[in-house]
Amino acid sequence: MARKKKDKYVFNPKTLNFDRFIEPLRDKVGRAVVFLLTTFVFALAIVVLIFVFFGSPKEKMQAREIAYLKLQYQILDDKLNGMQAVMDELQERDDNVYRAIFEAEPIPASVRRSGYSNRDRYEDLYGYKSSDLVLGVATKLDAVASQIYHQSKSYDEVFAMALNKAQMLACIPAIIPVKEADIRQISSYFGYRTDPIYKVTKYHSGIDFASFVGAEVFAPGDGTVVKVESNHWGYGNMITLDHGYGYKTRYAHLSRFAVTQGQKVKRGQLIGYVGSTGKSTGPHLHYEVLKNDENVDPIHFFFNDLSPEEYENILEQAELPSITMD
């Protein structure tokens, strides 16, 4: 049975009696409003505390997604490091094996590793808690993409060189330009030697083959005659051949020419005759080999004519003191 609400009474000093108390409607409404506001504030405080210390379900879901994305970026970063190691190995093999076989210049590291240095490219990645991670992955990805591009271009060049290998091998100087029977001796080798006229040590940019006037001189590889020049001093009568692939050869102190400027020649073709023109102390051929316009030792380009034993012997002879004939 429901309990009946008891009436309230208040003392009336005028009648000296206890009258039944009737609460005004305004007071009831005010008390209800205060109760509701207090309840709302208390509930709001609880909700705020829960969100601050425990997070909302949506925030928890976002936090899990962020952690997952960070993990994926770290995995991607590890994969990029592995790809970088593979690229380094490919580049090392390309420079020191493939390009070396065809005597092509290696690609500079500054070119291989060139990426995107424009900061504006990554401006949208700055200002976040994970900016360093995301930015690191983005820059690595761009760098690897750039290296893959340059490596692909390099392989295209190597492939083209492989297709032209036979032509290249025919052009590279590979024989002694004078018949062995016509060579009295190699009077001077490549490097610093004593000048025959000034008697001081000077750089000798080729090899001197002592011979006789009129001995035949031959092209050591296919090429084009780019210079036929006559002088009374210096190199005297001189021929320069351009063999392509960065190679040129020069023949000085000739007595006569057998070719003209612009003419195409083949390996073993007669191009001139030994003489003693210009700055010369006797009949000989001064022979030079240039790679990318830099003089190199011609000894290393006699591989078609010398056995390994002969090559070792000529290298030993090249170390001995000698006097040039020009």
C-alpha positions as CSV (number, residue, x, y, z in Angstrom):
1,M,0.0,0.0,0.0
2,A,1.4,3.4,-1.0
3,R,2.4,5.7,1.8
4,K,0.3,8.9,1.9
5,K,2.2,12.1,1.7
6,K,2.0,13.9,5.0
7,D,0.9,17.5,5.1
8,K,3.2,20.2,6.5
9,Y,2.0,22.7,9.1
10,V,3.4,26.1,10.1
11,F,2.6,28.2,13.3
12,N,0.5,31.3,12.7
13,P,1.4,33.9,15.3
14,K,-1.8,35.9,14.6
15,T,-4.2,33.1,15.3
16,L,-1.9,31.2,17.6
17,N,-2.8,28.0,15.6
18,F,-0.9,25.7,13.3
19,D,-2.0,26.2,9.7
20,R,-1.5,23.7,6.9
21,F,1.4,24.9,4.6
22,I,0.7,25.2,1.0
23,E,3.9,25.7,-1.1
24,P,3.6,28.3,-3.9
25,L,3.9,27.1,-7.4
26,R,6.8,29.5,-8.1
27,D,8.8,27.8,-5.4
28,K,8.1,24.4,-6.8
29,V,9.1,25.4,-10.2
30,G,12.3,27.1,-8.9
31,R,13.2,24.0,-6.9
32,A,12.7,21.8,-9.9
33,V,14.8,24.0,-12.1
34,V,17.6,24.0,-9.6
35,F,17.5,20.3,-9.4
36,L,17.5,19.8,-13.1
37,L,20.4,22.3,-13.6
38,T,22.4,20.6,-10.9
39,T,21.8,17.2,-12.4
40,F,22.8,18.5,-15.9
41,V,26.0,20.1,-14.6
42,F,26.9,17.0,-12.7
43,A,26.2,14.8,-15.7
44,L,28.2,17.1,-18.0
45,A,31.2,17.0,-15.7
46,I,31.1,13.2,-15.6
47,V,31.0,13.1,-19.4
48,V,33.9,15.6,-19.8
49,L,36.0,13.6,-17.3
50,I,35.3,10.4,-19.2
51,F,36.3,12.0,-22.5
52,V,39.4,13.5,-21.1
53,F,40.8,10.5,-19.2
54,F,39.3,7.7,-21.2
55,G,38.5,9.1,-24.6
56,S,35.4,8.7,-26.7
57,P,34.8,5.6,-28.8
58,K,35.5,7.6,-31.9
59,E,38.8,9.0,-30.5
60,K,39.8,5.5,-29.6
61,M,39.1,4.3,-33.1
62,Q,41.0,7.2,-34.6
63,A,43.9,6.5,-32.3
64,R,44.0,2.9,-33.4
65,E,44.0,4.0,-37.1
66,I,46.8,6.5,-36.4
67,A,48.9,3.7,-34.7
68,Y,48.2,1.4,-37.7
69,L,49.3,4.1,-40.2
70,K,52.5,4.7,-38.2
71,L,53.2,1.0,-38.3
72,Q,52.6,0.9,-42.1
73,Y,54.9,3.9,-42.6
74,Q,57.6,2.2,-40.5
75,I,57.2,-1.0,-42.6
76,L,57.4,1.1,-45.8
77,D,60.5,2.8,-44.5
78,D,62.2,-0.6,-43.9
79,K,61.2,-1.7,-47.4
80,L,62.7,1.5,-48.8
81,N,65.9,0.8,-46.9
82,G,66.0,-2.6,-48.5
83,M,65.4,-1.2,-51.9
84,Q,68.1,1.3,-51.4
85,A,70.6,-1.5,-50.6
86,V,69.6,-3.3,-53.8
87,M,70.0,-0.1,-55.8
88,D,73.4,0.5,-54.3
89,E,74.5,-2.9,-55.4
90,L,73.1,-2.5,-58.9
91,Q,74.8,0.9,-59.2
92,E,78.1,-0.6,-58.0
93,R,77.9,-3.4,-60.5
94,D,76.8,-1.0,-63.3
95,D,79.8,1.4,-62.8
96,N,82.5,-1.2,-62.1
97,V,81.4,-4.1,-64.3
98,Y,79.0,-3.3,-67.1
99,R,80.2,0.3,-67.9
100,A,83.8,-0.7,-67.3
101,I,83.6,-3.5,-69.9
102,F,82.6,-0.9,-72.5
103,E,85.0,1.7,-71.1
104,A,82.1,4.1,-70.4
105,E,82.4,6.8,-67.8
106,P,80.6,5.9,-64.5
107,I,77.6,8.0,-63.6
108,P,78.5,10.5,-60.9
109,A,77.0,9.8,-57.5
110,S,75.6,13.3,-57.4
111,V,73.5,12.5,-60.5
112,R,72.5,9.0,-59.3
113,R,71.3,10.3,-55.9
114,S,69.7,13.5,-57.2
115,G,66.1,13.8,-56.0
116,Y,63.6,16.5,-55.3
117,S,65.3,19.3,-53.3
118,N,62.3,21.7,-53.5
119,R,60.9,22.1,-50.0
120,D,57.5,23.3,-51.4
121,R,57.0,19.8,-52.7
122,Y,56.7,18.5,-49.1
123,E,55.1,21.6,-47.4
124,D,51.8,19.7,-46.9
125,L,53.6,17.2,-44.7
126,Y,54.9,19.7,-42.1
127,G,53.2,20.6,-38.9
128,Y,52.0,17.2,-37.7
129,K,53.2,15.0,-34.8
130,S,54.3,12.3,-37.3
131,S,55.8,14.8,-39.9
132,D,59.3,13.5,-39.5
133,L,58.3,9.9,-40.2
134,V,56.1,10.7,-43.1
135,L,58.6,13.2,-44.6
136,G,61.4,10.7,-44.2
137,V,59.5,8.1,-46.1
138,A,58.4,10.6,-48.8
139,T,62.0,11.8,-49.5
140,K,63.4,8.3,-49.5
141,L,60.7,7.2,-52.0
142,D,61.5,10.1,-54.3
143,A,65.2,9.4,-54.0
144,V,64.8,5.7,-54.9
145,A,62.4,6.6,-57.8
146,S,65.1,9.0,-59.1
147,Q,67.8,6.4,-58.8
148,I,65.7,3.8,-60.6
149,Y,65.2,6.3,-63.5
150,H,68.9,7.0,-63.8
151,Q,69.7,3.3,-63.5
152,S,67.2,2.5,-66.2
153,K,68.8,5.1,-68.5
154,S,72.2,3.7,-67.8
155,Y,71.1,0.2,-68.7
156,D,69.7,1.6,-72.0
157,E,73.1,3.0,-72.7
158,V,74.9,-0.3,-71.8
159,F,72.4,-2.2,-74.0
160,A,73.1,0.1,-76.9
161,M,76.9,-0.3,-76.3
162,A,76.5,-4.1,-76.2
163,L,74.7,-3.9,-79.6
164,N,77.6,-1.9,-80.9
165,K,80.3,-4.0,-79.2
166,A,81.7,-5.4,-82.5
167,Q,82.0,-1.9,-84.0
168,M,83.5,-0.6,-80.8
169,L,86.1,-3.3,-80.6
170,A,87.0,-2.6,-84.2
171,C,87.5,1.1,-83.5
172,I,89.5,0.9,-80.2
173,P,93.3,1.0,-81.0
174,A,94.6,-2.5,-80.6
175,I,97.7,-3.1,-82.7
176,I,101.3,-1.6,-83.0
177,P,101.2,1.0,-85.8
178,V,104.5,-0.1,-87.3
179,K,105.5,-3.6,-88.5
180,E,107.6,-5.5,-86.0
181,A,110.3,-6.1,-88.6
182,D,110.6,-2.3,-89.2
183,I,111.1,-1.5,-85.5
184,R,114.7,-1.2,-84.6
185,Q,113.8,-0.5,-80.9
186,I,111.3,1.4,-78.8
187,S,113.6,4.3,-78.0
188,S,111.4,6.0,-75.5
189,Y,108.3,5.1,-73.5
190,F,105.4,7.1,-72.0
191,G,106.0,9.3,-69.0
192,Y,108.8,11.6,-67.9
193,R,112.0,11.2,-70.0
194,T,115.2,13.2,-70.8
195,D,114.7,15.6,-73.7
196,P,117.3,14.9,-76.4
197,I,117.9,18.6,-77.2
198,Y,117.4,20.4,-74.0
199,K,118.8,17.6,-71.8
200,V,116.1,18.1,-69.1
201,T,113.4,15.8,-67.8
202,K,110.2,16.4,-69.6
203,Y,106.8,14.7,-70.0
204,H,106.7,12.4,-73.0
205,S,103.1,11.9,-74.1
206,G,103.6,8.8,-76.3
207,I,106.0,6.1,-77.4
208,D,108.9,6.5,-79.9
209,F,109.4,3.6,-82.4
210,A,112.9,4.0,-83.9
211,S,112.8,2.9,-87.5
212,F,113.9,4.1,-90.9
213,V,112.6,6.7,-93.3
214,G,109.8,5.3,-95.4
215,A,108.7,2.5,-93.0
216,E,104.9,2.1,-93.2
217,V,102.6,3.3,-90.5
218,F,99.2,1.7,-90.1
219,A,95.9,2.6,-88.4
220,P,95.5,0.6,-85.1
221,G,91.7,0.8,-85.3
222,D,88.8,2.0,-87.5
223,G,88.3,5.7,-87.5
224,T,88.3,9.0,-89.3
225,V,91.3,11.2,-90.3
226,V,90.6,14.5,-88.5
227,K,93.9,16.2,-89.0
228,V,96.7,16.1,-91.6
229,E,99.3,18.7,-90.7
230,S,102.7,19.7,-92.0
231,N,105.2,21.6,-89.8
232,H,108.9,22.2,-89.7
233,W,109.1,22.1,-85.9
234,G,107.4,20.3,-83.1
235,Y,105.5,17.2,-84.3
236,G,106.5,17.9,-87.9
237,N,104.2,16.1,-90.4
238,M,101.4,14.7,-88.2
239,I,98.2,12.7,-88.6
240,T,95.4,12.5,-86.0
241,L,92.7,9.8,-86.2
242,D,89.4,9.9,-84.3
243,H,88.2,6.3,-83.5
244,G,85.0,7.3,-81.7
245,Y,84.1,6.1,-78.1
246,G,86.4,8.8,-76.8
247,Y,89.6,7.5,-78.5
248,K,92.0,9.4,-80.7
249,T,95.5,8.5,-81.9
250,R,98.3,10.8,-83.1
251,Y,101.3,10.0,-85.4
252,A,104.2,12.5,-85.6
253,H,107.4,13.2,-87.6
254,L,106.1,11.4,-90.7
255,S,107.9,11.7,-94.0
256,R,104.8,11.4,-96.1
257,F,101.0,11.0,-95.9
258,A,98.9,8.2,-97.4
259,V,95.5,9.6,-96.3
260,T,93.6,12.9,-96.5
261,Q,91.6,14.8,-93.9
262,G,88.1,13.4,-93.6
263,Q,88.9,10.0,-94.9
264,K,87.6,6.9,-93.3
265,V,90.2,4.2,-92.4
266,K,90.1,0.6,-91.2
267,R,92.4,-1.2,-88.8
268,G,95.7,-2.1,-90.5
269,Q,95.2,0.4,-93.3
270,L,98.3,2.3,-94.5
271,I,98.1,6.0,-93.4
272,G,101.7,7.3,-93.7
273,Y,105.4,6.7,-93.6
274,V,108.0,7.1,-90.8
275,G,110.2,10.1,-91.1
276,S,112.3,12.6,-89.0
277,T,110.4,15.9,-89.6
278,G,109.9,18.6,-87.0
279,K,111.7,18.4,-83.6
280,S,113.4,15.0,-84.2
281,T,116.9,13.5,-83.7
282,G,116.4,10.6,-86.0
283,P,113.9,8.6,-88.0
284,H,111.1,7.4,-85.7
285,L,107.4,7.4,-85.2
286,H,106.0,9.3,-82.2
287,Y,102.7,7.5,-81.4
288,E,100.1,8.8,-78.9
289,V,96.8,7.4,-77.7
290,L,94.2,9.8,-76.2
291,K,91.1,8.9,-74.2
292,N,88.6,11.7,-73.7
293,D,91.4,14.1,-74.9
294,E,93.8,12.9,-72.1
295,N,97.0,11.1,-73.1
296,V,97.2,7.5,-71.9
297,D,100.0,5.0,-72.1
298,P,99.9,3.4,-75.6
299,I,101.5,0.2,-74.2
300,H,98.1,-0.9,-72.9
301,F,96.7,-0.8,-76.5
302,F,98.9,-3.4,-78.1
303,F,96.9,-6.4,-76.8
304,N,96.2,-7.8,-80.3
305,D,100.0,-8.0,-81.1
306,L,101.6,-9.0,-77.8
307,S,101.5,-12.3,-75.8
308,P,101.2,-12.0,-72.0
309,E,105.0,-12.6,-71.7
310,E,105.8,-9.9,-74.3
311,Y,103.5,-7.5,-72.6
312,E,105.2,-8.1,-69.2
313,N,108.6,-7.6,-70.8
314,I,107.6,-4.3,-72.5
315,L,106.2,-3.0,-69.2
316,E,109.6,-3.7,-67.5
317,Q,111.4,-2.0,-70.3
318,A,109.1,1.1,-69.9
319,E,110.3,1.5,-66.4
320,L,114.0,1.9,-67.5
321,P,115.5,5.4,-68.1
322,S,115.6,6.5,-71.7
323,I,116.0,9.5,-73.9
324,T,113.3,10.6,-76.3
325,M,113.9,11.2,-80.0
326,D,111.7,14.3,-80.1
